[in-house]
Amino acid sequence: MTEDEFRELLDRHGGDLERWPRATLREARRLLAQSVTAQAMLDEMVAIELALAETDGDEVPPDGLADRIFERAFGARTASSDALSPDAAPVPGTIRPV
């Protein structure tokens, strides 16, 4: 198993290796025994999952947050993109309407 394959499985199945498909466990554990990078990827995923589990779920994101993230990431106009503040920095390489 390569580190890229490990990352893909980690993204797909999470940091609890016992929840991974049985067919992948032996190779994943072998890679973890040999690769500091794979160990760091697993540690990062577990830390993220623990942090997410600690939230109480009562927090509500601001209106239009997903649209603003999408626009910043991909430079696409969305229904609520007009809600962006006029002084928000544009994404490099994108054209911002005046």
N, C-alpha and C positions, 0 to 999 in steps of 0.2 A: 504494500500500500504506500502511495506517495503522500507527501504532506498536503498536496492539493486535494487528493481524494479524501484524506482525513478531514480537512477543513469543510469539504462539501457535506460529508456525513455528520460532522459536528453541527453545521448550520441546519441540517435537515432534522436531526434527531435529538440535539441538545447535549448537555454535559454529563448526563447520567448514562454511562456506557451500558448499563443493564437494560436500557430501553432501546438500544440499537438492535438491528437485525442480527441474529446469532451468527450468521455466515460471515459477518464483518469483525466480530469481536477479537478473534485470534490475531488477525493482521493488525488491528488497531492497537491492541496491547503490545504486540511486538514493536510497532513503530514508536509507541510511547516509551518503551524501554530503551530505545536507541536515539530518539530525537528530542533535543531540548526545545526545539521549535514547536513540535507537536504537544509537548507538555505545557508550554506557555499558552498555546491555543486553547487547550482544555481548561487550564486555570482561568483564562480570561472568560470563557463561556460560563463556567461555574460561578464566577464572581458576578457576571451580568445576571444570571438566573437568580442568584441569591438576592441581589439588589432589587430585582423586579418583584420577587416574592415578598419583600419587606414593605412594599407600598400597600396602602390600605385600599386603593382603588377609588377613593372618594374625590381625588383630584381630577378636575375636568380641564382638558387643554383649551386654549383660547379658540374662538371661532375662526375658521379659515386657516388654521395652522397647517393642516395637511396640504392645502393648496399652495401656501407660501413655500413650504418645503419643496414641493414638486416643482414649482416655478424656479426656485433657486437652483435646484439640482439639474433641471432639464431645460430651463429657459422657455418653457411653454406657458402660454396665457391660459388661465383657468377662470371659471365663473367668478371667483372671489379675488382674483388677482388685483382688482382695483382697490382692494382694501389695504394693499401694501402702502406703507407710509412713503411719501414722495422723497424722503431723504434716505431711504434704504439703499444700501450699496448694490449695484447691479452685479450679476454674475459675470466674471471676465469673459469676453468673447461673445456676449449677447447684446442685442440691440434693445434698448428700453424705450417705450413710447414716451413722447413728451407731452 
